[in-house]
């Protein structure tokens, strides 16, 4: 293992925008070692006053929607516009050792070589909660390192969209035109989280289908309540291949951002997210302690079967397990 | 306070369909006294084998959609069809002492006097989790007392829809025609929970607006993924005033029910709901213990301010509070 730096060395390196130190600081954050956790928290506390000024954008969509291609094209458009852009990801299934670093770098090759961009693959392994914490902390480091835009990609696994929604300002849903089978992969509730829907691959033969999809989604959104800040999610099209639609998406995000800031929603939302982060850490810790309790792990399966098969009431089962936990 | 009966007396009374005993058993379940909780659990364990055979239907909609009027008309249609129907409610804001029993009885006067129907207002006070537990247990008692259909009404407060969705087989969303302002009250995510949407008050001048609303919602649902059991939610209209559309709704519920049972979804869903009930009881208990800890209650507000104002990282705050909890 690489030697650790001092707190000051991490802090100065990150604040000066040194990418090597940024990467090492992220590695520190991702470490499971208790001594590293302490060091990481000290680094984060020092950089905290320098965080918060980026636009945080979550991006989701089913596999096959062209997420990597979109992020590469969108990221290039942002850096060409002078915006330092970091790309993070949340994928609780990722196994770093199986080569996902390589995977991430090669799937966005142009952006990976862009000096204005920084790509970091998902922290590997662990629970979604654990992975998400590390991504949140990495996001703060990237902000302190001077990145203007943070794109957080969700791999669409489990509850990862909800978690990403809770750490970003703007949530972008990528969709394919020509609904039907492609939609099967979209999970319930995602539509209603979106601040914008982008129909991808709107090029060649797909263009008319994309236009029809725009109208369908626009009609659907009219049936939804507006977002908490009074924003009605626009439906846009884009072709990463032909580099069309990217600036329109960016313009919408900027409009959302200025509207959110003008009415005070931005600050309110960020504060609420911080509070929810704290409470979710507490919940996670409580549940981890409970479900990793030795005797509970031994009995849980049996108890669950009793409940599933209606031999025991859930209340009796919960009381039984809580008694074990307390003793 | 009324004297308590023996376990056997409650069990026999409920199983024989004695309404007076059923009401007293529900009162027992709703009691906060520890001795009553023990007695209540014993009663529930005895009646457990006789539960599970009803169709459990959740009903939600914004205030003004005509929920009470709908439930009264729908309930009357069910009892006229020979179905014993119980109406329960979840309203974490209800204060029994402020007369909500009277309120509930008078707002569904005809149904309240129907010998085939049984109306029980929401358990009063306490957290949503606590209220929901009591409604779940009441639902089991009503099943044991021979009710064929249980309607669970949500008052549309906070997360109550999610909680009701987790205890029913079929979730019905009532909507008004002529979208716009009325929609403001609908919360995010509710649309995607629905197994059917019913446009209420589809009578008189409203009829053409109701038909337009049907088409709009049908189009919107095509953009959603189908429910887990392959069911596409139908959009129907109804007039409680003119008693139209009620049988069509019931026919859809029966079709859903037989489809769910045929493909095994019904059993799977009920088992999953039992399991989730147990885990949510565990989470509730853990969080109650944490957030009612004396020193934590004293410090929490201060800590939350530190987090909201980004003086402290959520991790630091969570660790600080967890240390208090453990000591």
Interface residues (C-beta under 8 A of the other chain):
Chain A: X41 X44 X45 X48 X49 X51 X52 X133 X137 X179 X183 X184 X185 X186 X187 X188 X189 X191 X192 X193 X216 X217 X219 X220 X222 X223 X224 X225 X226 X271 X274 X275 X277 X278 X281 X282 X283 X285 X286 X287 X290 X303 X304 X307 X308 X309 X310 X313 X314 X315 X316 X317 X318 X321 X322
Chain B: X41 X44 X45 X48 X49 X51 X52 X133 X137 X179 X183 X184 X185 X186 X187 X188 X189 X191 X192 X193 X216 X217 X219 X220 X222 X223 X224 X225 X226 X271 X274 X275 X277 X278 X281 X282 X283 X285 X286 X287 X290 X303 X304 X307 X308 X309 X310 X313 X314 X315 X316 X317 X318 X321 X322
